[in-house]
Amino acid sequence: MPFVNVKVAGPLTVDQKKALAQKISAALKEVAGKDPKTTYIVFEEVDRENWAVGENLLSGM
């Protein structure tokens, strides 16, 4: 039972999440032989002000 946690800066649309879920599930099936019906994917949308690269917040980039 694969569990994939996808963290992204900023929001995704429902259509983007559906497309990502499909591609992630397909990749796990193709590469690792995992059944998409037992693949769990969680999307975490992090506000850009709560994410930094080095000293710089993404909200300021």
N, C-alpha and C positions, 0 to 999 in steps of 0.2 A: 504494500500500500504506500505509494509515493506521496510525500507531502512537499509542496513547493510553496515558498513564501516569496512573493514578488513585492519589493518595496520600490516605490517610484516617488520622485519629487513632483508634487502637484497632482491634480486630479486626472483621471482617465474617464472617458465616456463608457457607457455600457457596451457600445459596439466594439470599442478598443479592448475591453476586458474579455468579451466573447471571443474575439480574434486571437488574443494572446492565450486564452485558455485552450482553444482548439489547437494552436501550434505547439504549445508546451506539452499537451497530452499526446499529440501525434509524435513529437520527438521522443518522448519517453517510451511510447509503443515501439517506434522504429529502432531506437538504439538499445533500449533495455528490455524490450518485450513486456512492458507493463500495460495492463488493461486500463484504458481510459476511464472505465466505470469505477475503478478503485483508486483513481488519482485525485488527490485533493489539492486545490490551488487557492491560496489566500492572497488577495491584493491589499496592500497597505499603502494608502496615499498619504504621504508626509508633506505637510505644509513646507514650502520652500524656506520659510523663516526658521524652521526647525531642523534644517539640514545644512551642513557646512562642508566645504572642500578646503582642507587646510584651515586657514584663518578666515576664510570668506564664506558668509552665508549665501546660499543660492538666491535668496530674495534680493541680494544686492548685485548679482551678476548680470 
